[in-house]
């Protein structure tokens, strides 16, 4: 059950019953729990529309709400807010139902499922994945998991940069400087080495540069030898990329790069011209947006063919939308790309609309990962940090922190090298993912190792430890969490039992809100609040020493807390170990 949605419906029914008017409830969680659990402000705009004092309208609405079984108290506050406090008996019954829903923990599926393509990660062939690919990969994976869990059919597409001018240099470079064995051993490293040598040579040797351009033209025209080399570059690079994705537990349903749409590009331009969407300007084919209030002010055309006849990635992006609609039958597409590309996507979406393609399109932009100096994160020599190096360091730091924590608890002897390596990977990579996902994705954030790999505060290891801590309770109790059930509604008596149960009820809202808004940090916020509230509950409400119904209720609250922590972390692409 989505508690906020349910209460909004209850509140809107109360407004209609009390006032004979329909109006949105405008319900939200109360900022201060001393004033209640939820607050609705929908009466105030209604009062303005009707020309009546808002408190005068709020009083009868509160009276109606107070009669509902879910509401313990409904009080008018301020200029016309209505504060709601949930009834503990009703909360107990709702939580009991959630306990039996082991497959979804009370999270309903969407009423109307869509087929959604999530376009994310998208590295370039023959180049190292670096920290700049981190956010798209992590955020895109989390959004895919969230959309799938709430009931949508998701197609994960890695739209590779596998076509372009760099391949002419790579072809002549591989023939001049390449090492076949090195290519098999580490494709990206060898291709990167060859490309740098070829690019440097082309700057000094016009004959070499012209040769690269000629080989590129032959590739684009279908030359078998060049196509074979290109396919070798792509295949070898993909092996390296897949190792990185496997390490991060990220997968794709399709790897359709730019090359997949080359046969469509001339047709795209022809269609744009025939429909009057594009026109020629100084030899180039462009789309202008003079009549668009937003895009028109930028004075920047959307170029789909250069004056030399070459197509651009803007052309490819239009072809890609067409393909996803025609072949996948997609209802929507989500592009998880740096927010600095916002104008490009606004223009793309406008062109797609002019073409009459009915498809929901969303650009999920994100900010930059910064170093301690507030500048984009770089290595000490000023280069982009390789993603593999970052993950290596995360695991190393996690290993040191885990060993330290075990020593502090006197458990270092129980930590085998194999177990340490396993935990270091889970905790280190989980920490990198969580610190990224816990931010509002549109914000830049500073990369801080000490805060990231911490068993305290809002960090991935803290939540993983909280989850393992709950499992330790069940081991001590000798109870199988998966078989825990109850035949009657939980009786919530202690204030911290009630507080924890109310927070558990908000899980479905957090998941759906995160999926709808493409904001994974909403799930992070819920998990962090849950871990903190569970800690308070565990300190104030003894579990193992409790008896009878009290013990059963508290064990049930522990089980639900562990399940939400585990499910929430998995929806973020983070493992939830049961022992740490």
N, C-alpha and C positions, 0 to 999 in steps of 0.2 A: 504494500500500500504506500502511495505517495502521500504522506501526512499533510503537507502544505496544500496539495491539490484537494485533498478530501476536506480539509477545514475551510478552504476557499469556497467550495461548493456549499458547505453548511452555512457559511456566513452570507453568501449571496441569497440562499433560500430564506435566511432570517431577515435580510433587508427587504425582500419582496413581501414576506409575510407581515412584517411590522409596518411597512410604509407603502406597500402597493406599488413599488417602483423597482426596476431592475438596474443594477449597478455593479461594477467589478468590486470585489472585496478589498483588493490591494492589501493582501495579507503578507506578512513577513515575520521571521523570528524576532522576538523582542531583544533589543540590545542589552537590556539589564534584566536578568532573571528574577530580580526582586519585584519587578512589575508584572511578571507573567511569562508565559512561554511564547505566545504569539501576539501580534498587534495588527489590527486592521484599521486602515485609514480611508476606506472607500466611501464612508458617509460624508466626508468633508467636501469632495467635489460634487457629490449629489446635492448637498445642502446649498452649494453655490448655484447650481443649476436651478434649484427650486426656489431660491431666494428665502431660505429659512435658516435659523441658527443651527449649526452643526450639532451641538450638544443636545438640542431638542430632538433631533432625529436619532442620535446615538443611543439615547436612553431606552426606547422601545426595542431597538435592535439588540442591545445588550441583554434585555429581559428575555427575548426569544432565544438567544444563544445560550443563556444560562440554563435553559430547560433541556438542552441536548445532552445525551448520555456521555459524550466525549468531553464536555466542558464542566469543570468544577466551579469556575467563577468567571464572569464576564463583567468587567468594570469600565466605566467611561472615565477617560483621563484627558487632561489638557483641553484643547479646543474642540475635540470630538473624536479622539482615538478610542478604540475599544480594545482593552487588554484582555487576553484569554489565558486561563490557566487550565491545563488538561487534568482530567479526573484520573487519579492513580489506578482505580479499578478498571477503567476503560483501557488505560495504557497497559496494564498487566495482561488483559485479554488480547490486545493487539500483539504484544510481545510473544505471548504463548503461540499465536498463529505463526509468527515469524520463525519460532524455534522448529516447527515441523516442516518448514519450507527449506529443506537443506540444499535444493538445487539453485535457488535464487535469493534466499534470505530476504524475502518480502519485496523484491524489486520486480514490478510488473513489466511486461513487454509493451512496446508502443502499440497504439490502436491501429496505426497504418504503417506497415513496414515499407521501406524503400530500398531500391538497389543503389548503393552509394560507392562510387570510386574514390578511394583516398590516394592521392598522388603525393608521395613523400620520399625523402632521402635524396634520390636522383643525383648520384655522383657522376663525374665524367670518366669515361673510359681512359685508361692509361695514366691516370693520376691518382695520387694517394688520397684516401679519405682523411680529412683533417677535422679539427675542432669545429670548423664552419658547417660540417655536415651533422654535427651532434644533435642540434635542436630539432631539425626537420625529422631526423630518424626517430628520436625518442618521442617527440610530440605526436608525430604521425602514427607511430605504433600504438600509443595510448588511445588516441582518438579512434583508431580502427577497432581496438578491443572494446571500447565503450559503446560505439555504434553497434557492433555485433552483439554485445550482451543485451542491449535494450531491444533487440529484435530486427535490426536492419540487415540486409544482405550486403556484405562489404566485399569489394574487390580492391586488394592492396596492389597498387601499381608503382613499380620503380621505373620512372621515366628517365632512363639513362641518357646522359650526354654522349652519344655514341656516333655522332656524325658531325663533320665540320672540317675547317681548314687545317687543324692540327694533324689530320691523318695523312695529308700529303707529306708533311715533314717527317712523320713517323715511318712512312713507307720508304722514302729515300734514306732516312737515317738508319733504319734497321738493316738495309742493304749495305750501307757504308760502315756502320759502327756496331751493329748488333751482335749479340752472343746468344745463340739458340739455347744453350744449356742454362744460362742465366735467366732467360725468359721463362723456361720451365720451372726453375727453382723459385724465383720471385718475380712474377710478371710485372707488377706495377713498378718495382724498383728499377728493373731493367729498362722498361719503356720510359720511365721518367728520366733515366740517365741518357738514353738515346735521344729523346726529344730535346733535352737541353743542349746536347752537342749539335743536333741538326739545326736548332733555332739559332745558335751562335754562328754556325757556319753560313747559314742563309743570310745573315746580316752583313757578312763580309764577302760573300761569293754570290753574285747575281746569277751566275750560271746554275749554281746549286739551288738557289731560290726558285728560279724558273722551272727547274726540274721537279721541285716539290709541287709547284702549281700544276704542272702537266700531269703528274701522277695522281693528284687529287681529281683532276678532270676525268682521267681514265677510270678511277674508282667510281665516280658518280655516274659514268656512262656504262658501268657494268663489266669492266675489264676483269677477266677471271683471275689472273695472278694477283692483282691488287685487291680484289674482293676476298681472295683466299687469305692474304696477309691481314686484311682488316678483320676478318672473322677470327683469325688466330689471336689478334690483339684483344678482341672482345671476349672470347672464350677464356683466355688466360687471365684477364683482369677479373672476370666474373668469379673465378675460383677464389681469388684473393678476397673479393668483396664478400662472398658467401661465408668465408671463415669469420670475418668481422661481424656479420649479421648473426651467425650462429652463436658467437660469443655473447652477443647482446640479447639473444633469444628474440630476434626480429625476423619475420618471414614475409614473403610477397607471393601473391597469386599469379602475377605476371610481371615480366621485365620488358615492357615495350618501350624501347628507346626512341630517340628522334628518327632513327633510320627506318623505323616501321611505317612511317607516314610519308616517305619521299614520293611515292607514286601518286599521292593525293594532292600534292602542293600546287601543281599547275591548275588542276581543277578548282581548287579553292580560290585562286586568284581570278580565274575566269568567271566563277559564280559571283564573286564580289563585284566585278566589273559589270556583268550582265544585269545585276539587280540594282546597280547604281549606288552601292554601298561604298565602293572605292573608285578612285579616279587617278589618272596619270598626273604627276607633278614633277617637272624637271627630269623626266625619264623614269622616275620611280612610280610604283603603284602604291597609293596611300589611302587610308581612311581618315577623314577629317571629322571633327565633332563640333562644328560651329554652332549647331542648335542645342547642344547639351550644356546646361548651366554649370555643371561641375567640370566635365572634361574639356569644354570649350575654352575655359580660362587658362589651361595649361599650354595652349598653342602648339602642342606636340602631336604630330600625326602618328598614326599606327601604320608603319611601313610593312608591306607584305611582300614586295619584290623590289630589289634594288635596281638602279638603272643599268647595271651590267647583267641583269637577268637572274641574279642569285636570290634565293629565298632566305627568309630569316626565321628565327625561332618563333616569332609571332605567327607566321604562316603555319608552322608546324603545330602550334598550340590550337589554332582553329581546326586543323585537320584532326587533331587528337580529340577535340570535343565531338566532332562529327562521328568519328570512329566509336567513341564510347557510347554515343546514343544509338547508332545503327547496329553495332556488333554486340555490345554488352547489354543494350537495352537499359542503360542507366537512367535513373530518375534524378540523380544528383552527382556532383563531383566536388571534392574538397581538395584544395591545393595548399599543402603545408610548406610554405616558402617564405623566406626572409621578408619582413614587412617593407624593406626598401624597394621591393618589386610591386608595391601597391598600385602605382599608376598603370603599370603594364597589365595587371589583372583587371583593373577597372575598364581599361580600353578593350581588353579581350572579351569581357563579359558583355560590354555594350555591343560589340560587333556580332557576337553570338545571338544576342537578342534581335538585332537588325536582320539577321539571317532567318529568324523565326524558329530557331531550335529551342524546343521547350525542355529546359533542363535547369535544375537549381544549381547554381555555381557559387562557391564560397572560397575566398582567399583567407586562409588561416595564417596570418602573419605572426612573426615573433621577433623579439629583440636580439641583441648581441651578447655573447659571453665575453665578459671583461676580465682583465687581469687586476691585480692589486692597485695598479696605477690608474685605473679607470679607463684604459684603452683596450681595444679588442685583444683578446688573449693570444699571445704569441710565445714562441720558444725564446730562449735566451739570445739566440743569434738573429731574432727578428722574423723567423719563418713561421708559417702556420704550424701548430702542433699536430703531429700525426695522431689520428684517433687511436691507433693501436698503442702508441706510446702513452697516451692519456689513460687508457684502460689498464695498461701494465702498472702504471704508477698507482692507480686507484687500488688495484689488488695488493700491491706491495704495502701501501699505507694501511689498508684494512688488515692485512696479516699482522703487522706490527701492533695495531690497536687491539686486535683480538687476543694476541699473545699476552699483551700487557694486562688486559681485563682478566684473563684466566689466571695470571700470576697473582693479581690482587685478590682473587677469590680462593687462591690456593688450589686451583684445578689445572695448572699447567701440565701436570703429568698425564692428565686424561686426554690431552689434545695431541693426537697423532699427526704426523706430517701430512698424511692424506686428508684427514679431517680439516686441518688448518687450511690447506690449499682450496678445499671445497668451499669452506666458509668465506675465505678471503675473496673468492670470485663472486659469490652470492652477495656479500656485504659491500665489496668495493664497487662493483658495477651497479648494484642497487642504489648505492649512495650517489653515484654520478647521475643516474636517472632521476632519483627523487629530488635532488637539489634543482634540477632543471624544471621538472614538472610542478614543483611546489610554488614556482614563481607565476605571477600573472604573465602569460606568455608574451604579451606585447611589450613587456618591460625588459630592459637590459639588466643583467645581474653580474655581480662579481664572483669569480670562482675562488672559493676559500676552502682549501683542503681540510683545515682544522674543524671548521663548522660542518663540513660535508660528512666527514667520517667521524661521527660523534654518537655516542650512546645516550646523549642528553639533548634536549631541545628538539626543534623541528627538523629532524634529519632522518634519512632512510634507516640507518642502523638502529636508531631509537625505536622506530616502529617495528622493525624486525625483532628486536629484543623484547618489546612489549608483547608481541605475538607468542614468542617462545616462552615468555614468563607465564602466560595463561596455560599453555600446554603443561608446564611444570606443575601447576596447581592440580591438574587432572591426574598426572602421574602420581603425585603424593596422595591424592584422594583414592587412587585405585579405581577410577571411573573412566569408562570409554566415552569420550566426548561425542563420537559419531552415533552412539546408541542412546544418547540422552534424550528423554522425552518426558512429557508430563500429561496427566489425564485431566487436569483442571487448570484454570487460569492462575497465573502467578499472583501471589499476594505481595504487593510492594508496600513495605511498611517503613523502612528506614529512609530518610530523605535522600541519601546517596544512592540507594537502590532506585528510587524514583527518578533522580537526575540522570543516572546511567541509562535507564530504560527509555526515557524521553529522547536522549541523544541517539540511541540505537534506532529509534523510529525515523530518524532523519536521513538514514542511509539511502533509501530509494530516491529521495529528492536530490541528494548530492550527485548520485550517479546520472540521473536523467538530466539534471541541469548542466552537468559537465558535458554530456553527450550532445545536448541541444546547442550549447553555446561554444563547443569546442574548447572548453577551458578545464583541462585536467586538474588544475590546482584546486578546484572545488572539492574533488575527492580527497586530495591531500589535506585540505583544511579539515574535512570531516574526520579523517583517520587520526590526525594529530590531536584534535579535540577529544576523540574517543580514547586514545591512549592515555591522555592526561586524566580524563574523567575516570577511567578504569583504575588508575593508580590511586586516586582519592577514594574510590569505592572500596578497593581492596584493603586500604589502610583502616577505613572506618567500619567496614562490615566483614568480620571474620567469616571465612568460607569453610575451612576444614573443621573448625571447632563448632560450627553451627549444627543444629539438629532439625530433624523433621522437615516441614514445609519450608522453613527458613533456609535450610541448607540446600534443598532442591531448587528454590528460587534463585539463590545466589550462584549455584553451579550453572543454572540455565543462563543467567546474565553473563557469566564467564564464557560459556560456550558461544553465545551470540557475539560477544566482543571479539573472541578469537576468529570466528568465522568472518566477521566483517573486516577485520584487519587483514586476514588472508585474502579474501576476495578483492578488497579494495586495492591491495598491493599488486595482485595479479592483473587487475584491470589497468594498472600503470606499467605492467611489464616487469614487475619486481617480485623476486621469489620471497616466500615467507617460511623460513626454516622453523622447525618445531623445537630445535635445541640449539643453543648458542653458548 
